[in-house]
């Protein structure tokens, strides 16, 4: 307290000057409309900047909650679209049954390999969340892989960046299809093989899942044609596909369950 009193006594002239200056400014602003309007504009500008900064900080810390809400909303919309039997690419009805053919469950990536020849992904959902082997894994941009093994709380996914991965895929604009593989080189480029030479191709064409298995529905995005060439026998194309997903930067995914898988498989196994 004594130090404060000493400071006031030592600087009494300067403090008195500042006080009188402040009072004079107040009187000037109140008695002149021009100065008053300028003052109000300045305070509005400063307070506006402060509130905008405050709002930006608040938005940043709310991103996690907002992302969770958006994921839940996307999961709900995926299930609604599936229940309607709508092709996610062409937006046309492809199934008029009342039971929804596919259902979707959101999950988060815990581990994502992409620098090996055989890469795997670990997600934070398992059997208690109705995740089981042979379920497809996608993002809002395209496919990621297929569930290989599950535990109660976690699942291991065979990434599309795996030498053992074989996924049915083909051209969006036609019914010609082949097998999606990876040559182990670029994590953002995969290969589509055994597409017949009769197919009409051009760079930039979209590649999608063709729904010829029980894992992925037709119309899930994969990527676009980067380049292509005929194989040595001149019978099939080998196509480089630039992925829609950046496989080195994946956060959240959806697991796809085919609710008719067992029925389909039982019919396919009749002749075995």
Number of C-alpha atoms within 10 A of each C-alpha: 6 7 8 9 9 11 11 14 11 11 10 12 11 10 13 12 11 12 12 11 12 12 11 12 13 13 12 14 16 14 11 10 11 11 15 16 13 12 14 12 12 12 12 12 12 12 12 12 12 12 12 12 12 11 11 12 11 11 13 10 10 11 11 11 11 13 12 13 12 12 19 14 12 17 18 16 13 20 19 16 17 20 18 18 21 18 17 17 12 11 11 10 12 13 15 11 10 9 13 18 18 22 19 23 21 22 23 14 15 15 13 18 17 21 13 13 16 17 19 21 22 21 24 17 24 20 15 12 14 13 25 24 17 20 21 25 27 23 19 15 15 20 25 25 24 27 26 17 17 20 13 14 14 20 24 22 24 24 26 26 29 21 16 14 17 16 21 19 28 26 22 21 12 10 10 17 22 23 16 23 23 24 14 17 13 13 22 17 23 24 20 24 21 18 20 16 16 10 14 11 16 12 13 13 17 21 25 24 25 23 15 13 15 18 22 26 21 22 22 23 24 24 23 22 23 18 16 17 12 16 14 8 7 10 12 18 22 19 24 23 26 22 24 19 21 14 19 12 9 15 14 18 23 23 25 25 24 20 14 13 16 11 9 13 12 10 9 10 8 7 6 4
